[in-house]
Amino acid sequence: MARPAIAREVRRAFWRHVAAGLSTENAAAAAGVSRTIGYRWFAASGGVMPRRSEREDPAERRPQGRRLTLADREEIAHLLSSGKTDAEIATVLGFSRTTIWRERTRNTTGGRYRATTAQAAADTRHRDAHPSGPLKLAEGTRLRTEVLKRLGENQSPEQIAHRLRRDFPDDPEMHVSHETIYQALYVQGRGALRRELAVCLRTGRAMRKPRAQRTARNARSGNLRDIVSISERPPEVEDRAVPGHWEGDLILGTANASAIGTLVERATGYLILLHLASDHTAETVQEAMCREMAKLPQTLRQTLTWDRGSEMANHAQIAEATGLDIYFCDPGSPWQRGSNENTNGLLRQYFPKGTDLSFWGPGFLDQVARQMNNRPRKRLDWATPAEALDALLSNINNPPGDALTA
């Protein structure tokens, strides 16, 4: 005898509890279904929350859920020209004041709000965020081929989406939102992209999960002498306008027995990896850092900020050999070298925790650094670190050396 179907209202209740922040197990219990069913629903959606219309009780939806139309926008333009406030316009049209404020701030250009311009912008945003199912990334399209290629190069969906707009500014068919890429990767049954490509994402997950809280890593203790605190670092380092200021650290392998050194240039995010073949003692780190820094022009050797790890016991010798002014973070404050911390997190895609990092030779490290330096970055307006570094150096009478070639 077949089991009775679970009422749609129960499924909607489950997703309402998930949206409220409950775990899958607790949401299932609150909805009155077993943990197994809750996990099955969550897995079937790829961890992506269904649309509100699919999970809410119709009686609980807001009656004013309609979108602004061209007629609404024409009325907004008229009322704005009459000197009406956002609250007054909202009352006339039956929308919230926030909706009117958002509409006005998004679509005011040249100091004037125009209904036709606002409608065109809204239509474009809606097409990008809500393409017709998987058709945007359908089999055989140029866009699909390009997205697959860039996923294979370990670019994130957000990087891909923004970089495509930069690389194909006059070709709307090559534009796609990052959410569309995520949906195509994670949601079962749509088939727009190969699900195995999810392993190309930085997290390597085959299912979308809520963002976990980040915990700070305890700083490695080291008895360093004659160090200069980060509080004495020049103010010019903070604004990232001048190249040549670096942040560094180690990423560690199994049982802290192996390591790779990481150096990140603050203005551009440009990455250099230090090959530490046998160990990560102060002498080994000193040798590797001096070798890599010698490849850079003096313009790019201004300051270095590091954690208080014992691997920097020879900081005075490094400073003398490279010309760097070296500063150290406060104990237990890795956020003070945030560019490096973020980059080290990205590098775990290549060098997972709990692995032997001595396995990787200098050739592979150069390959990883090259790929990282050619990833578009949000804070660089989707330019790459290599492009940003070249642009900065082009304004200086010291051209980039061969070591900076992407």
C-alpha angles and dihedrals in degrees: 000000000000119000116250114258117256112249116254090234090063092054090048090050090052092054092045089057091048090050088051090059104263120141118252091257095049093044090054091050092048091051091049099247132114124271089245092058091047092053090046092054091046093049093045090059093047089241089295115133110242117241114280092249089060097051108031129085106246090229089062098052119107113255091220094063096124123116126242112270130206088260090054091050092049088053091049090052091050094048093046090053087051090057097252120158125236090255093052092048091048090054093051095048099036097241130120119268089242091058091053092045092050092047092050097046093045097049108032109112127177090004093299135097113220121189097214093047091048092049092050091050091048092050091051093050092048093050091050095047097039111032116175099278114287093335092103088064098028124153114282099019123130089231093056091050092050094046092049090050094051093045086054088055089057095250115151121241090250092052091048094048095051096039092053089057089051095046096042104030095157098041112080090181088069094054122098135160120246090236090059089055092049091049091050091050100045111028114086121227098028095088096193094134134017107268091217087070088073086083087066089067117097091249093047090216124151089201130047114246134186114268110268122223113263120234123204118245116237112246117248109251119238135165100232121175131211094007125166115227122234087241087075094051113121114264091235089073092067100059095055091219096122122058124226102064112118139191121204145184143142129263109212133217133209113337088350088282096128134032148178122215119229128200120185124188108225101216096051108014089240110168133216121183121208116217109220101184105182109012143338100245121144091261094052093047091047092052094047095046095048090048094053096040091052087066092062128082115250089252089070095049106077112118141350126203118199141168119259094261123147090240086079095058088117094053093128091057091046092051092050094048098044104030091237122144103223123210130182130219122239113267113282093006107116089154087075087075095040097155090059094044091053092048092049089055090053091048091060086077086070099030109036120203115263095035133114105258094188087075092076117083129211092264092060092045090054089050092052092047090050092052092047091049090054096052113107113243129212095219090053091055087257096305116131124251089246091053092045092050092049090050092052093046092049087068092054125074090234110083120215117269127234090267090068096055110120 
